[in-house]
Amino acid sequence: MNALIKGKEVHFDDEYLHVKLEDGRIISTPMEWYKPLKEASISQLKEYKFICMSIGIEWENIDYHLNIESMLEVSLKGVA
């Protein structure tokens, strides 16, 4: 992928992690793919921040990082 895929917002529910991108697209992947996130509390999940020019997401309180481009690539393949 050539252009930087930058995140704008993060939402989640019981089943999915949703990342809204700056270009308006939304990536949704199963929370089951991210064991540390699945096991985190709602308050821990809400404490995220975008890092590396908004191409990554960090949950510092649970020491977890997610690359948005990798998240998109995995979702397109349909496997974790």
Long-range contacts (C-beta under 8 A, 24 or more apart in sequence): 1-69, 1-72, 1-73, 4-53, 4-54, 4-55, 5-55, 5-68, 5-69, 5-72, 6-50, 6-53, 6-54, 6-55, 6-68, 7-50, 7-54, 7-55, 7-57, 7-68, 8-54, 10-48, 10-57, 12-37, 12-45, 17-71, 19-57, 19-68, 19-71, 21-68, 22-54, 27-68, 27-71, 27-72, 27-75, 28-75, 29-71, 29-74, 29-75, 29-80, 30-80, 32-80, 33-74, 33-80, 34-64, 34-66, 36-62, 36-63, 36-64, 37-62, 37-64, 40-64
